[in-house]
Amino acid sequence: MQVLELVDELYGAFVATLPRALRAPARDVPFHIGLSKAKGVPWSAVFGHEVTLGAPALFAEGMGDVATSLVRDAVLAHALAVIDAFVSDRIHDGQLATSAESSPAATGAALSAVFEHARLARDAAIRRLVAVARGLHVDFDYAHDEMMGAMKDERLVLESRRPTSFSEYEEISLSKQAVGFPASVALAYAAGFSKPKRALVRGALIGISVGLQIYDDVVDWEDDIARGGAWPVALAKGLRDSVPPESRYTLAPVVRHDVFASGVLAIMLRRSRRYFRSAARRAHRVGARNLGRWCERRAQKMTSLVASEAAHAGFAVRAHALGAWATEVLL
């Protein structure tokens, strides 16, 4: 079974445990959080890669004869935690997609109820892992709080319109991914990985999650600025000492010129490449060869985009938009 098919199976089984009134909103979560344009779309059709929702299963390749039941529990806990993170962010920002039969308030209330159940299922799955990995403590609530705190910090930085350093940006980006680490590390513990090998698992996840976040912040920055702020703008200001802290975003054409002139998008793509290369090395060292090769392909994509972005500012955004258009129109 493919990893995303496993995610669909596990998520479907979770939905079947819910009270009847919550099953439809639970099935339609991708639609309600803006990851699909129609209801009834499964998670396997939402993401183009398996890492986001199925990371523990990809690391399991290097874990020998680890029990299938433990892998399933790790994937379930991980997927529910990550989906919960998406939902929490959209509810907090008021960015839920609704339909004629449901108001934003009703949709938000239904999703909140769904994920009260999801957190219970997540914690039950991780407890089954911990029962095998004696001495391990996993606190998803702490990771969730770290994520929400990072999202608050992000909004404060972007709303302030102040210059930002790459170190601050990447620290916040990493904390935003906090819920994506515990299940894979717990599975590694249950599989008997030593502390250094568990650190490699976590390091690979850091490289993947921050690498993906940086890429997303590059290709989505013009949409992000329309919603209140974009990291490339803040980072571009940080690169230009001549821009005073009190500078504010002005007209969109001026902002685009400043971002393109700064070269910040190419710099971000180089940093994304560095994270993916780091993740590839660590994934190979723990025996997750397929994951390592995926990271290598992402790094190669960043290399190509860096060259094109450096030569033609704004290339990465246009290439992403064209790819999305081709997927929707031609397939």
Secondary structure, 3 states (H helix, E strand, C coil): CCHHHHHHHHHHHHHHCCCHHHHHHHHCHHHHCCCCCCCCCCHHHCCCCCHHHHHHHHHHHHCCCCCHHHHHHHHHHHHHHHHHHHHHHHHHHCCCCCCCCCCHHHHHHHHHHHHHHHHHHHHHHHHHHHHHCCCCCCCHHHHHHHHHHHHHHHHHHHHHCCCCCHHHHHHHHHHHCHHHCHHHHHHHHHCCCCHHHHHHHHHHHHHHHHHHHHHHHHHCHHHHHHCCCCHHHHHHHHHCCCCCCCCCCCCHHHHHHHHHHHCHHHHHHHHHHHHHHHHHHHHHHCCCHHHHHHHHHHHHHHHHHHHHHHHCCCHHHHHHHHHHHHHHHHC
